[in-house]
Amino acid sequence: MFSEIYLKNIVKRFIPNNSKLVSLGDNKNKLAIALLDLDGDGKSEIAGFYELNNQIYSLVLKKDYNSWKVISNKKQKGYKIKMLSIIPTIDSMASRLAITWSKGKNNFETNILKWENGNLRNIIKNGMLYPASVNVVGGRKWGYINNSGDFIIEPQYEYAYDFGENNIAIVKKNNLYGIIDTLGSYILQPKYNFIDKFHQDRSIVIDNDGFKIIDERGQEITSRSYNYISTFRDERAMFSDIREDRYLYGYLDRDGKEIIPPKYEDASDFKEKKAIVKVSDSKYQLIDINGNVINEYNYDFVGNLGDGLLVFKEGPDSKYGFIDEDGNVLISPRYTSAQAFNSGVAIVDVSEDYTNKYGLIDKKGDFIIKAEYNDMRLIGENRVGVGIAIDDQNPFIGSKYAIADTKGNFITDFIYYEISNYKNGLISVYDGKNTFFIDKDGKRVMHLPVVKGKGVLAFYNGLIKSDVDYRISYLTRNGNIIWEENTIIPLNNKYEVIQEKFNPNRDYLVYYPRINGMKDNEKQNSINENLKNMSKVKEISSDIQLEYNYLGDFVVEFFKNNLVSLNLHGYEYYFGAAHGMPSKIYAHIDLENGKMYTLEDLFKKDSAYVKIISDIINYEIKNNEEYSYVFPDTFEEIRKDHTFYIDENALYIYFTPYEIAPYAAGFPQFRIPYDKIMDIIDTDGQFWKSFN
């Protein structure tokens, strides 16, 4: 490895006499010189920066036998260099150079320089990065691309959120959340169970102790944890705490201090520097950000502040009306529910039964849009989404939407199953087949893309982000695809898993696997038919309204030698139900002999594997606190063909929801290391040999 002095002396040989080497920031002893393999040939180049006539130049040197030679000398930005670092890439030996330019006080710009066509090229053209995922063995991995679709931060996270305030992003790795900068360096190592988006330079985090607040540097600013902390609004965050065996609410400031102590039975977020709090039964207050009482109201309910009006209810069985901040009744109680006023209008419901009768009123209580609709919501820019029931007899199935203005004029028919919110005069809609943009007049914007499937399109840092059919892609304004997730998952140079899509009905969507590369086509076709059936690919009519919604997907969970394990999972939700029902089944496929293995294939013939494994599980349930949620005396023994999956080191037995535990427990599983059951594993069997 070359020393810094050696690198400095080498670079000085090749720069003009009247130039000088560039230092990093104010540290004159730290020069902007890096040793890295730019072209991926396994040999390091020297990249250095020098200043000539107030202009910054980059110089790249490559060793040719025993001497160095210049292979690039290029003018760069005319700013100071704050930081220089090397970014390795996962899929090649070539590294990239990250450079942060200092453009002024607290004004920085980061470039990622890639060696391309004999020069260093900045691959973050607009300084923006976009979260993107790839399908690999082990599941989906997230990284960040530039606006050309090149990965700048390699896929490595379980999930990656948008870059936001202060050019930082929240990422999930090893089931924990952390924060990175635009170079992919951790500002905060993954350590929390959850990190919320930043608002006003503050984020709410959750760990095993509870809720806390961090700043943009990842530093905890609360001195203790809380039962709950809401997102910051008007520099205040509502929190709850247990005092005298009951939940009470107060507010924290940006320094994590209890600016308003917990003394309220209920509370709301601040809005326009005011909040509604419940002091006791039938006693509410309107307070300012310091806790000073603006007014007090003696009603059963007061809330939903908007446009200076509040929703109120006189008694437990009363209807809802509106008062002003002084407590004057402006609209007498007449609604079964009421939302806050916004821009002079409010949505109310007058239904007396299980149906909905939503309408739009003005501040006098007069109806702008009659109260006769299944759904209604304000969608921005003086527009309203108005929904009629898809099925009048079963209104809980959902709505078909039209768009109206806040004066009551309808600008579209009831033709959309999904609508987003207006922004800059445009809104994304789904008509049952395609997702696209319409303008404020309800007309489709012809020069913007149309994407087949159900979802939402949104302008995002110069590109259009398509979140359609549970897949994200990025498009240009004219519909060219900048990036989309791969549908072929290579296992090795012989086998691959191809993602297929089955979408016969707007409420039925399945992504299922197809194996490719097996020698025996007949066995391959048979396996693929089985995978389709296991994935619930079946005949579904396109022109009927289903009673449920189904989404199916898969993960290539494990691959080694000849064995691939596929996790086929789904979620079925019957409209109107309290929740849906998840499903999960594994297919363990030998790619050489075409066999799909079951649990008994792992064990010696006539071995008592059912009893031995059941005994292990029973012991864990009784002695491991982790399984305290299991229903008492529910589990007796596993089935001969019990649900399972494997990895290199262990067998995993899992149970479906409700089988031995509450729904909220999901799929309880038990890890059984092979060395615990080695005596009964058939190490000469095809299953074991397929991955050993």
N, C-alpha and C positions, 0 to 999 in steps of 0.2 A: 504494500500500500504506500502511495506517495505521500510525503509530508506536505503541510500547507506551504512551507517555505519553498519546497521544490516546485509545487504547482505555480506559485507566484512568480518564481524566476523563469519558468517555461513560458508562461503567458506574456511576461514583459518583453521577451525576445521578439514577439510577433506584433506588438502594437506600435503605432507611430511614436516618434520621439517626443513630440509635444503633447502627448496624451497621458492620462493617468488611470490607474486601476480604480474601479468603483468600490467603495466600502458599503457595508450593510448598515443602513440607518446612520446613527451618530457614532458607531463603533469603528474607529479608523483602523483597528487591528484585525477586524473581520472583513475579509474581501469577498466580493461577489464572484467566487470561483467554485465550480463543482466538478467532481470526477464521477462520471456515470456512463453506462452503456446506452447511448442514444439510438443506435441503429440495430441493436439486437444481435450483433455478431459475436457476442461473448467477450469482446474487448472494450475496455473503457476509453471514452473520449474525455477531453477537458473542455468545459464550457466556462468562459470568463466574460466579464463585462468591463468596458473601459469608457472613459469620457473624453471627447474631443470636440472643442468649440461648443461647449454646453450641450452636446448631443451624446446620448448613450448608444453604444454599439455592443453587439454580442459577437463573440469570437469562439469558434469551435475548432479544436485541434484533434487530429487523429494520428496515432503512432504508425508510421510506415517503416517496418523493420526496426531499426534502431534510432530513428529520428522522427520528430513531430512535424506535421505539416498542417497548414490551414485548409479546412474544408468548407468553412462558412465564415463570412464576415458581413454582418448585416446591421443596418441602422434600426434602433429600437425607440421606445417612447422616451421623451425628454424629461423624465421624472427621476427622483431618487429611488433607490431600491431599498425597501424595508426588510424583505425576507427572501431567501432563496432556499428551496428544498427539493429533494428528489422524490418522485412518486413512482414506485414500481408498478408494473401491470401484471395481472394474473395470467393472461393468455399468451404472453410473449416475453422474451428476455429483455426487450427494449424498455427503458425507463423514460419518464417524462420530467421536465423541469418546471417546477412551480415558482412563479416570481410574483411578489407583491410590490406594486409601485406605490410610492407615497406622493399623492397629488396635492397635498396640503394638509393642514391640521385636521386630523380625524377623517381624512378623505383618502381612501385606499382603493386600489383596483388590482385584482388577482388575475393573472394569465397562466394558462397551462401551455407550455411550449413542447411541441412534438416534432421529432426529426422526420421530415418529409421532403422528398425531391431535392435533397442537398441543402435544406435550410431548416431553421427552427420556425415552426408555424404555430401561431396562437390558435388553439382549438376551442377557446371560449370566446366567440366573436362578440357576443353582447353581454358577456359577464354573467350570463344566467345558466343555471343548471336545473335539470328536470329529472324527477324520480322515475326510474324505469326498472323493469324486472325481466329476468330470464328464467326459463324452466330448465332445471338441472336435476340430476340424481340427488335426492334428499329434499326436493321441494323447490319453491320459488325463491330466488335470491334477488335483492334489490340493490341498485347502485344509482348513479347519476350520469346522464348524458348531456351533451351540449346541443345547440340548435341545429347541428348537422347529423345528429344521431350517433355520435361517437361517445363511448363510455369514458368519462373523465375520472369518476370515482367508481372503481370496479364493483360489480355485483358481489355483495358479501353480507348484506343485512337481511333479516327476516322481514323487515318493512322499512320503508324510507319515506319521510314526509317532505313536503315542499320546503325549500329555503325561504325564510321569512325575514323578520326583523334582524338587523345586524348581520345579515348573510350567514345565519346559522340554521341548522336543520336537526330535527329529532329523528333518531334511528333506533331500530330495535335489533338487538343481537343477543343470542343465547337467552331469549325470553326476558331480557331486561332492556331498559331504555336509556339512551345517552344522547349527547349532542356533539355534532361535528361542525367544522368550518368548511369553506369551499375547496379546501385541499384534501378533505377527508380526514384531517387530523382531529382527534378527540379534544373538544373543549371540556367535556364531561364524559368520563368512561361510563359505559352502561352499568347502572347500579339500581335504578328505580323500577318498580312494577309498572309505572306509567308516568309519562310526562305530557302535560297538556300543551297546546299551542301557546306561544308567547303573546301576551297583550300588555301594552304599556311597559315593555321590557321586563315583564315578570311572567313566570310560569308556575302552575300548580303541579306538584309532583306527589306521587304516592309510593310509599315503601311499606314494609311490614308493620311499622309503627303507626302509620296514618298519613294524613295530608300535610304537606309543607309547601313553602314558597322558595323558589330559587330566582336569582337574577340571570342576566344574559351571559355571565361568566360561569354559570353553573354552581355558584355559591349559595348555600342555604342561608336565608335571611330571617327565617323564623327560629325562635329559640327552642321551640317544642313542636310536637305534632298535634294535629286536630282531627276530630271525627269527620269533618268536611270543610273544604274551602272552595268557594266559587271563583270563577274567572274575574279578573280585575275589571271594574267599570268605574269611571270617574275617580281613578286612583284609590279605589276601595274594593276590598274583597270580603264578601260575606263568609262567616265561619260559624260552625256549630261546635258546642262543647257540652259535656255532661257536668252539670252543677246541681248538687242536691238531688241526685238520681233522676234528673230530667234533662232533656235536650233544650239548650238555650242558644240564641243566635246573637252574634255581634259582628263587628267589622274590623278588618286589619288594614293598615296603610301600606305604602310601598316599601317601608322599612321593616315590615313584619310585626309592627307594634299593634297592640289592641287599642286602636284609636277610639272605638266605641265598644265598651265591655259587653260580654254576653248576658243580656237581660231580657231578651224578647222571646216569646213563644214561637214566633215565626218571623221571617224577614224576606226581603226581595233585593235584587241587585239595584244599584243606583242607576238612575236615568235622569239626565239633565240635572245632576247633582242633588237629586231627591230620591227618597226610598220610602216604601210603605212597610211598617213593622206592626206586628201584633203584640200588644202589651199583655192582654189577658182576654178572657171570653168577652166578646162584644165590645172590645176596646182596641182601636187601631190608631196609629200616629203616622203623620207625614213628617219625616226628619230630613235635615241637611247632612252634608258629609262629615260634620263634626258631632252629630247626634243631637243637635238642637231641635226642639219640637216646633214645627211650623204650624201644625194643626192637629186636632184630635177628633176622632169619629167614634160614635157609639152605635155600631152596627154589627150584625153577625159576621159580615165579611166586607172588607174593603181591599181593593188591589187593582192591578192592571192599569197603572198610570200611563197616560198618553195624551198629548195635546192639552195638558192642563185639566183633564177630566179623569175621574176614577170610577171603576165599576164598584157597585155596592149591592148588598143584600140585607134587608131589614131583619129577617129572622131565619131560622133553620129551614123552614118550608116556603120561604118567600121566593119571588122571582128577582131577577137582576135589573138594575137600572144604572144611571150615571149621576154622579155629583161632581161639582167643581172642587178645587182645592180648599175653598172656604167652607165646604160642607153643604152648599146649596144644592137641592135636587134639581137637576136640569132635565133629565129624562126619567119619568116615573118608572118603577119596577114593572116590567112586562115581558122579560125574556127569560128563557130557561138556561141560557148561557150567553156570555158577552165577552168579546175580546177588547183589547185596548184600542183607543182611537189613534189613528195614524194619518197625518195629512188631511184631517177633516172628516174622515170616514171610519166606521167600525163595523166589524162582522158580528152578527148576533144570530141566535137560534131560537125559534119559537115552538119547536116540536114538543108534543106532550107524550110521545111514545118512543119506540125503539128506532123510528125513522129519524132523518134529519130534515130540518127546514131552515136552512141558512139564508140570510139576506144581508144587504148592505144598507146602513143608515147614515144620515148626516147628524150634525150636532143638535138638531132639533128633535131627533128621533124619527124623522120621516124616512120612509124607505126609498132608497135610490134604486136598488134592485130588490124585487119582491122576495120574501122569505119562503122559498119553495124548492130549494136546491139541496142536493145530497152533500155537497162540499163547497167550500169557498175559502179562498185565501188571497191576501194582498201579495202581489208579485213584483212590486216596485214600479216606479215611473208612472204613477197614476193608472195602473192597470190591476185588474182583478181576475183571478182564475175561478171560473164558475163551473161546478161539476154536477151532472145528472147521474143517477144510479145506472150502472151497466145493466143491472137486473133489478127492476122495481120491487120484486118479491123478496130479494136478498140484497138490500142496499149495502151491506157490509162487504160485499165482493169488491167494491171500488167504484170509481167514477170515470166518466168521459167528460173532458173539459172543453169549454169555450173560453175565449178571452174577451173581457169587457173593459171599458174605461170606468173611472170612478164617478162619471156622470150618468152611468147606466146604459151607455151605448154598447151593444155587442159588435165586436169587430171580426169575430170568427164564429163558425158553427161549432157544435159539440162533436169534435172530431179527434181530440188528442187524449191519449191515455197517460201521458207524462208531460209535465211542464216544469220548467225551472223558474228562475226569476229574471226580470229584465235588467240588463246592464248595458249602458251606452246604446240604448235603442233596440237591442236585440235580445231574444229569448230562445232557448233550446226547447224543442218539443218532439214528442214521439207519437206517430199516428197509427201505431199497430204494426207497422212494417219497418219504417225508417226513422232515424233521428236527424234533425236538421234545425236551422235557424229560421225564425220569422221576425219581421220588423214590427214596429208599433202599430202599423195598419193591418197586421195579421197576414201579410204576404210573405211567402217564402223568399229568402234572399238567394237569388239564383247563382251568384258568383261565389257562394260559400259551400263547403262540402256537405254531402248527404252520406250518412253512414247507416248501413243496414243493421237493424237490431234495436234493442231498447236501452236507453241510457240518457246521457247528457253530454253536450258539447259546450266547451267554454274557452274563451280566449285566455291564453296563459303565456305571458312574457314573450309575445311576438309569434307564438305558435297557437294552434288550436288543439286543446287536450280533449281526446275522445275517451269517455268512460262508458263504453257500450257493451252490453252482454258480459259484464264482469271481466272485461279486458281493457287495459289502458293502452292507447297509442297516441302519437303526436303527428299532426298534419299541418301542411301549409294552408294558406287561405284558399288556394285553388284545388286543394284536396290531395296533393302529393303526400305520400306517407314518409315522414322523416324517420320514424321508428315504430315498430310494433313487436310484441313479444313473440319469441320463436315457437313454432308449432311442432318442430322436430327435436326430440331429446336424444342425442347420441349417447349410447351406453359404452361403446368402444368403436373400433374401426370396422366392426362386423355387424353389430346389432344397433337398432334404434327403436324408440317409441314415438309414434306419430299421434298428435292430438287431433281428434276428429270432433266435429260439432253436429249436434242433433237439436234442431229448434223448430218442431212442427207447429207450435202454438205459442202465442206470446207469453203464456204462463207455464211453458214447459221448455227447459233448456238443459241440455246435457253435454258436457265435454267428456269424451271417453277415449281410452287408449287403443291404439292398433300397433301390434308388434310387426317389425320388419327385419329381415335378414336371416331368418331360419332356413336351414338347408331343405327341409321337407315342407313344401308349400301346402300340402294337404293338412298337416298338423298345424301349421301356422294359421291357415284359414279356420280350422276348428277352434283354436285358442281365441282368435279374434271374434268369432261368433259368440263364444262363451263370455268374453269381456263385454260385448255389447249387451247381452242379456243381464249380466251382473250389474251393469251401469244403468239399467232400466231404460234402455232404448227399446221402445215399443210403439205400436201403432196408436197415434194420437191425431184426432181430426183437427184441421187448421181452422175450421169455421164454427166451432162450438165454444161456449164459455165454460171453462173447467170450474169445478168447485174448489180447486186447490191450485197452489203454485209449487212447482218442483224445480230445484236447481241441483244438478249433479256435476261433479268434477273429479279429478284424480291427481295423485302425486306418485312419481316414481320414488318410492320410499327407500329401496335398497337394491344394489346390484353388485355382485361379486362372482367372478368366474362365469358359470352358466346360469346363475339364478337371478331373476329379477322379481322384486316384490312390489306390487302396485296397490296403493291405497285408493279404493273407490268409495267416495263419500258423497252424501247428498243431504238435502233438507227439504222436507215436504210440509207445506203449511196449508191447512184448510181455512179458507177465509172465515173470519169471525172467531176463530179459536184463540185461546189464551196464548198459545205458542205453537210452533211447529214441532216436527219430530225429525231429529238428525239420524242418519244411518251411516254405517261404515263397515266395509268388508274388504279383506285383503285377498289378492290373487298372487300365489307364489308359483312362478312358472320356470320350468327348466327349459332353457332355450335350445338345448341339444336334443333331448328326447321328446320334448313337447308335452311333458306331464305337468299337471297342475296339482301341487302337493296339498295334502290335508294334514291335520295335526298328528294323526297316528303314523304318518309316513316318517316322522322324525324319530320314532322310538322302535325298540326291538319288539319283534313279534311276541305276543303273550306277556309283555311287560305290564306291570300294574301302573301305567303312567297316569291314568285317570285318578286313582287314589293318591299316588305320590304327589302329584301337582295340587290336587285338592287339599291335601294335608298342609302343604306349604302355604297355600292361600288362606286356609282357615287360621293357621298360626299368625300370619300377618294381620288378619282382621282383628284377632283377639289381642295382639300384643303391640301393634304398631299404631301410634296415635294418628298417623297420617290417614288411616282408614276408619276413623271414628264415625264418619258419616254413613257407613254401610248399615242398612237395616239390620237390626238384631235378629239372629237365628234365621236369616233368609237364605244364606248360601249353604249348600250341602256338598255338592261336588260338581265339577265341570262335566260338560257333555263329551262324548267320545270325539265328536267333530267340532269342538268348541272353537270360537273365534280367537285368532291369534295373529301375531306377526313376529318377525325375528330381526336381529341384526348380527353383527359379527360375534358379539359376546353374550347374548342373552335371548331367551324366549320371553315373549310378552303375552300374557293372557288378558283379554279385556272383555268387558260386559257392556251391554247396551243400556241406554237410559231406562230407569225404573226396574231393571232386572234385579239388582241387589242394592240400589241406592236411589235417592231422590233425583228428579230430572236435572236439577241444578248441578249435580255432580258430574254430568256428562257421561263419558265412557270410562268408568273405573278400570284401571289396569294394574297388573302385578308383574313386576320384572323378576324373572327367575334366571340367574346366571347359569350358563351351561355346566360350570364345574359343580353345581349343586345336584345336577341330575345326570351327570356323565355316565353313571352306571346303567342307565336305561336308554340312553341315546344309541341309535343304531349307526355307529360310525362307519359301517360298511354299506349302509343304505344309500340309495340314489339321492334322497333329499339332502342328507348331511354332506355327501361328496360333491353335490352341485355347487356348494359355496365354501368348501374346505379342501 
